[in-house]
């Protein structure tokens, strides 16, 4: 199995496990794609968490404000009708658990990795960019008709540095 | 005897979930205190008597492993059982927590049963009504 396949499989399994365990609900995985161009502007809630070690990158979850409220309601068993502190915190923790689980899976292949504290952004028409990497693995999910996107970019730390300074795109190309 | 528990996690969502799960375990719990990081946890411990600490590992300011080390180095708090609850599933962090004296380890995402299983033998069950 190559790293790309391992990441997709781990994201799919981790998301399913977290939704079942913490939200009491199933989530369906769908299209997998590679994003190599600058991402389109975002509307809604985007949560990021950094991965560091011999390989470095970012894991991200994007969803609509409505889906973020539903995540909060299911996770905290409380009503959430607008994006507030509880909603942002619930999405951050969802990201922490899913990407944290993926990180643990990848450590079997890549050695010890560290995880940052998650950051959540809520707004309209904003763009995001990773300074180190240009290739993202996108895994789209459907939660009762609402789309949820989980993304990850990962590259060897020395390669990530080289890419940052104009090197080629080496992300996820290695066999593990 | 009813116990007092301290939940330490930088995520308010996880603190709320653990509050709910702890109440569902059927253990004799009198109060549940909260802290958002290790420093805040030490402050809470200075003000309240606590019989069990449930702590995340990855937190700002003072992380869970630093908190665990501080508690085990303290004559006052070294006997308080500390259960780590975290996304960190790596062998390194687990081994470090065990080496420092953690009483147990639960990986997120968790179920109420997994939490209860770890608390058996640490907290007493509630008396039947």
Interface residues (C-beta under 8 A of the other chain):
Chain A: X17 X18 X21 X22 X72 X75 X76 X77 X78 X85 X86 X89 X90 X92 X93 X96 X97 X100 X101 X103 X104 X107 X112 X113 X115 X117
Chain B: X10 X11 X12 X13 X14 X16 X17 X20 X58 X59 X60 X86 X87 X88 X89 X90 X92 X108 X109 X110 X111
